[in-house]
Amino acid sequence: MKAIVDVDDLIHEDQITEYLKPLHAKLTDFKMTVYAVPNRLGPVHKLRLKYPWLTFAIHGWEHTFAECLAWTESEATYHISNALEMGYAPLFKPPNWLFDKELVKACIALNVVLHHHQRDTVQIEGLKTYVGGPNYIHSHIMRNPSTDFITECPGFEIANLKRYKGFMTPMEISE
């Protein structure tokens, strides 16, 4: 069985070299999704070439609490379009899992997969979604007192990751 692995809150390449490259060095088939903050990390065209085993996905624009709830459809379209032009994959996870119909409409219009929390039942015609699953391993790559951190997450231990027969990304299995 394959695992789907991701981390939230990428804002600087140093986080990749410190926390993710060591995992890839020990697991040659390792690939994962990094939910990045485009307004802080910037364009990822060169990073995608440097780290082809990473999928750079969109995690808000500035990563403020509930920022997506404040967006109109036009603002959501603007921010997501900018991120896509900056090289991000068409995969969006709202910070703190908070979103509304305005973001949904933008995702549909731009053909972007919405990664939402399992507690949210989202079945809207035309919307591609991803919600996780039994082989889903998730953590954070920026320290935050209210969340877990990659180095303290048992799912990211090499022994655990070696149990899987490969890795997939949400883009490969989104509905």
C-alpha positions in Angstrom: 0.0 0.0 0.0 1.2 3.5 -0.8 1.2 6.5 1.5 0.1 10.0 0.9 2.4 12.4 2.8 2.2 16.1 3.2 3.3 19.0 5.4 1.8 22.5 5.8 3.3 25.9 6.2 6.4 25.9 3.9 7.7 29.4 3.7 11.4 29.0 3.0 13.7 26.6 1.1 15.7 26.1 4.2 12.8 24.1 5.6 13.2 21.6 2.7 16.9 21.2 3.2 16.6 20.8 7.0 13.6 18.5 7.2 12.7 17.0 3.9 15.9 16.3 2.1 17.1 13.9 4.8 13.9 11.8 4.4 14.4 11.7 0.6 18.0 10.7 1.1 16.9 7.6 3.0 13.9 6.8 0.8 14.8 7.1 -2.8 11.1 6.7 -4.0 9.9 9.2 -1.5 7.6 12.0 -2.8 5.3 14.3 -1.0 3.2 17.4 -1.1 4.3 20.6 0.6 1.5 23.1 1.2 3.3 26.4 0.8 2.4 30.0 1.4 2.9 31.7 -2.0 3.1 35.3 -0.6 6.0 34.2 1.6 7.8 31.5 -0.4 7.4 33.1 -3.8 7.7 31.5 -7.2 8.5 27.7 -7.2 9.5 27.1 -10.8 13.2 26.6 -9.8 12.3 24.7 -6.7 10.2 22.2 -8.7 13.3 21.5 -10.8 15.6 21.2 -7.9 13.2 19.0 -5.9 11.1 17.0 -8.4 9.9 14.7 -5.7 8.0 17.5 -4.1 4.6 18.8 -5.2 4.3 22.5 -4.2 0.6 23.1 -3.4 -1.2 26.3 -2.3 -1.9 26.9 1.4 -3.7 30.2 1.4 -2.0 33.3 0.2 -0.6 34.9 3.4 -1.7 32.1 5.7 -3.6 34.3 8.1 -6.4 32.8 10.2 -9.6 32.4 8.2 -8.2 34.5 5.3 -10.2 32.4 2.8 -13.5 33.3 4.5 -12.8 36.9 3.8 -12.2 36.4 0.1 -14.9 37.0 -2.6 -14.9 34.7 -5.5 -12.9 37.3 -7.4 -10.3 37.6 -4.7 -10.0 33.8 -4.4 -9.6 33.6 -8.2 -6.9 36.3 -8.1 -4.8 34.7 -5.4 -5.1 31.1 -6.8 -4.3 32.3 -10.3 -1.3 34.2 -9.1 -0.1 31.0 -7.3 -0.6 28.9 -10.4 1.4 31.4 -12.4 4.2 31.1 -9.8 4.4 27.4 -10.5 2.2 25.9 -7.8 0.2 22.8 -8.5 -3.5 23.1 -8.9 -4.1 21.9 -5.3 -5.4 24.2 -2.6 -5.7 23.6 1.2 -7.2 26.6 3.1 -5.3 27.6 6.3 -7.1 26.2 9.4 -9.4 24.3 7.0 -11.7 27.3 6.8 -13.4 28.1 3.5 -16.7 29.0 2.0 -18.6 28.9 -1.3 -16.6 31.7 -2.8 -13.4 29.7 -2.6 -15.2 26.6 -3.9 -16.4 28.6 -7.0 -12.9 29.8 -7.7 -11.5 26.2 -7.4 -14.2 25.0 -9.9 -13.5 27.8 -12.3 -9.7 27.2 -12.2 -9.9 23.4 -12.1 -8.1 23.3 -8.7 -8.4 20.4 -6.3 -9.7 21.5 -2.9 -8.1 19.6 0.0 -10.6 19.8 2.8 -10.9 18.3 6.3 -12.8 15.0 6.7 -15.3 16.7 8.9 -16.5 18.8 6.0 -18.8 17.0 3.6 -18.1 18.7 0.3 -20.0 17.3 -2.7 -20.4 20.0 -5.3 -20.8 19.3 -9.0 -17.6 20.2 -10.8 -15.4 20.4 -7.7 -12.4 18.1 -7.4 -11.6 17.3 -3.8 -9.2 15.4 -1.6 -9.8 14.6 2.0 -7.0 12.2 3.2 -7.5 8.6 3.9 -6.1 5.6 5.8 -2.6 6.0 4.5 -2.5 9.7 5.0 0.5 11.1 6.9 0.4 14.8 7.8 2.3 17.3 9.9 3.7 20.9 9.8 7.1 22.2 8.8 6.8 25.4 10.8 6.7 25.4 14.6 3.4 26.4 16.0 2.3 25.8 19.6 -1.2 24.6 18.5 0.0 22.0 15.9 2.3 19.1 15.6 5.8 19.4 14.0 7.4 17.1 11.5 10.3 16.1 13.8 7.9 15.1 16.5 5.4 13.2 14.3 5.7 9.4 14.4 4.4 9.2 10.9 7.5 10.8 9.6 9.9 8.4 11.2 11.9 6.5 8.7 10.9 3.1 10.1 7.2 4.1 9.6 7.7 5.4 6.1 9.6 2.3 5.0 6.5 0.2 5.7 4.8 1.7 2.6 5.3 0.4 -0.9 5.7 3.8 -2.4 4.1 7.2 -2.2 1.4 9.2 -4.0 0.2 12.7 -4.0 -3.4 14.1 -3.7 -3.1 15.1 -7.3 -2.9 11.4 -8.3 -6.1 10.4 -6.5 -8.3 13.5 -6.3 -12.0 13.0 -7.2 
